[in-house]
C-alpha cells in the first residue's frame, strides 16, 4: 500500500481507502461488511469513510460494531463522518451546518461509531442558511474539545472553501484541511481546473468519491448488460442511474475497456490507476459489495505506472472531455 499526506497536513492516508455509502446497513449483510473491512485493513487501507446520512445512521452503527470486535490499535486507522443531511429527521435544526446540528451531529456519529473522536469530519454540503463563520467556529470547537482532529468539506466550490479559510485566518482558527469531491474520467472540471489554485495555496487534501462513475467504468454495463443488484438499480437511486448510464458514456467505457486489455489490466483498475496518477488526489475511496471486487480494485496500485503520458493522451482522446484551463 502507498500512503499519501492529506494535503499539507501531517496525516498519512492510504492511497486507496474504503467507504460505506450504499452498502453498509443497506445493500450487504453485516457479515459481508466485516469481511470487506477486515480485508481492506489487512491489505494496508487505513481510512474508512462514513456519514450520518448513509443508511440514516445505520452505516455508522455497522462500522462501529465491526470496530468493536477488532484488536486494531486506534492509532492505526482513520475514521470519517459527515454532517449536513442528518440521519433522517425532518424537523428544523436536524440538518444543515448550524452550530447546533454540527455539534449534535458529531456527538450522534461518535455514539453510533462507538468512538471517542473522529479523525476527519466533513461538511457534507455547503449551507446557504448558515453564516460560514458559525460553521468554522463550530468545527474548531469540536477540534478544541478533542472530538475531531481535522475538518473539511464535501462538494463545496473553490470559492466557498477559500471563504472558510479566510474566515478561519481572520479569527485565528483552523480552516478546512480536505475536500471530498466526485472525481472520475467523466467528472474532471473541479479537480483539474477549479481547485488548481487552492492546491497550490492552502494545500487542500482530497478524498475522492465515485472513481468508477457508479460502476459505469467497469464491465457491468458493457454490451448492453443491465445486471440486477447493482447500485444503479437500487430503489431511490433513479437519479443516479439517469445521470450515469448515458449512451455516450457506455460507448466510451467500451473503448476504454479495449485499451485496458491492451495494457494487460481491467477497466476498473485502469480507471482507478488514472485517478491515482493525479498528484492532487490524496486517497481514492473504494466501494464494494463483494470481496472479489475489492481484491481486484486493490490491484490498481500496480497499474499506476502504466498511466504514462502516452496512455493519458490515448485516454483523453477517447473521453474527449479535457477541461479547458483559463489563461492567466
Secondary structure by P-SEA (a helix, b strand, c coil): cccccccccccccccccccccccccccccaaaaaaaaaaaaaacccbbbbccccccaaaaaaaaaaaaacccccccbbbbbbccccccccccccccccaaaaaaaaaaaaaaaccccccbbbcccccccccaaaaaaaaaaaaaaccccccccccccaaaaaaaaaaaaaaccccccbbbbbbcccccccccccaaaaaaacbbbbbcccccccccccccccccccccccccccccaaaaaaacccaaaaaaaaaaaaaaaaacccaaaaaaaaaaacccccbbbbbbccaaaaaaaaacccccccccaaaaaaaaaaaccccccccc
